[in-house]
């Protein structure tokens, strides 16, 4: 069985965002969704729109440069949250 970085997807209220993807990226998202469904025993593939948020979240959570820059930016604003 293939081990994927994403596990079960949270069912959260989304914010609407419209983007354009290269065809190759959309194709790979569809394949990923099918593999994720297969690994969890679901009959239907996971739609690409449901994959993108957790993928971006995981990417940003593991990007050390982003974490340092975010921390620095937060501290330079005096700790104020947006």
N, C-alpha and C positions, 0 to 999 in steps of 0.2 A: 504494500500500500504506500502511496506517495504521502510524504509528510509536508504539509503546507504551513506557511507562516501564520495564516489566518485560521482562527478557530471559529466557533459558533458566532454568528453576527448578532449584536445587540439590536433590539427593536426600539429605536429612539425616534423622537419627533425630529424630522430633518428640517433644515433650512434650504430653500430652493436656490439652486445655482445651475446655470446653463453653460456648458462647455462644448468645445469641439475636440474630438480625438482623432488622431491618425487611424486609418483603417486597420493597420497592423496591431495597434494597441487595443482597439475594440475587439478584434479577433482573439487576441490573447486573453482579454478579460472574459470573453465568453467561454474559452477553453478552461480558464481558471475556475469560473463559476460551475462548470460541469464537473470538474475534478473535485471541487469542494463539496458539491452535493453528493457525489459518489462516495467520498470518504466519510460523510456523515450519514449515509444511508437514505438520503432524500431522493425522491423520484425526479423532481424538477430541478434544473440547473439554477444557480443563483444568478439573478440579473446583474449585469455590469454596474448599474447605478447603485446597487447595494454593496458592491465590493469596493468601490472607489473611496468612500469615507474611511472605513477601517484600514485600508491600505495606506492612505495618506497619514492617518493618525499614527500608525505603527512606524512609518517612515520617519515622521517628525520626532517621535519618541526615541528613536534609536540614532538620530543624527546629533552627534556630540557637538559639532560646530553650532548647530541651531540652538541647542540647549544653553551653551555658553553665551551666545549672542542674545538670546531671549532674557537670560538672567541679567546680563549687563544692561540691556535696554530697560528692563523693569526697575533695576536699581537706579538708573539715571533719571527716571521719572519720579523718584522719591517714593517708590513703592505703591504708587497709585494704580489701581486696576482700571481697566477700560470697561 
